[in-house]
Amino acid sequence: MTSTATPETRTLPAAGTWTIDASHSSVEFVVRHLMVAKVRGRFAEFGGTIHVGDTPEASSVQVEITPASISTGDLQRDGHLTSADFFDVETYPTIEFASTGVRSVGDRYAVDGELTVHGVTKPVTLDLEYQGSITDPFGNDKAVFSASTELDREEWGLTWNQTLESGGVLVGKKTKIEIEVEAVHNA
């Protein structure tokens, strides 16, 4: 394998369209449980494209996630999360992100976009780091990105909760989103 970028020279991958390789990528989240513990989960089904322009500002991202594919390591909890109390996957079978702009911020990027969850669309900004490009052993050009953001789930209508006898709530409002993407350059 040969790398086309080093930490000192990372700017952008080659211009063009890149398809997210879901088998080598992840969309994960972290939320507080019982006010002190962290519960981690992931979505197993997602896909999308990244259009890399000649400059960051000319780039865009389009992603679709299937919330019914949620996995937190607990089938009962996963069932509750897909129910009408949370994602209501019968009514809202997809989560969508469409970028509205990309900006350079030091050695990283800010990807502004519209996130639609539970039928509600709101602006979000992803903190994105381009990790580099590489050619895999099969001749495929790959680009790797890491992104994160923090959301208040209640802004998207995910308001279910239970009050604890000791004070506080069962499920935290803040949700940290962590994304690792390996994308394949479309030839």
C-alpha positions, 0 to 999 in steps of 0.5 A: 500500500502506498500513501498519497498523504502524510500528516504534514501534507494532508489537505484534501483527497483527489477531487471527484466523487467518493462512495462511503465503504460501510464495511470499513466505516462506522457511525456511533454515538455516546449518551449518558445513562443514569446521569453518570454511565455512558452507553455506546451504540452504532448504526449498522446500515448507512451509506452516502457519497462525498464530493471532493472539490478543488477546494474545501468550499467546493466539496459536499457530503450526502449520507443516509442512515437506517435507524432500524439498524441501531445496536447498543448491545442490548436487544430490549434497549434497541427495540425501545430505541426503534419504537415510537418513544425514540426513532419511530422507524415505522414512520421515519425509516431514515436519518439524513445528512446533507452538507450545506458548506465546508470550511477549513479550520486550521488543519481540520474542516467544519462541515455544516449541514442539515440533519433530519432525524424523526422528521425534524431538520436542523443545522449541525456542524461536524468537526472533520479531520482528513486522515489521508488517502491510500491505495489498498492492495486491490488498487482502490483509492481510499480516503479516510475521514474522522468526524464528530459533533454533539447534539441535544437529542430533544431538538429532534423530537427524541424527548422520551425520558424517566425521572430518577428517584434520586434526581436527574433523568434516565437518559441524557439529552446530549449525544456525542456522535463519532464517525469514521469513514473510509471512502472509495474513489469512483473511477 
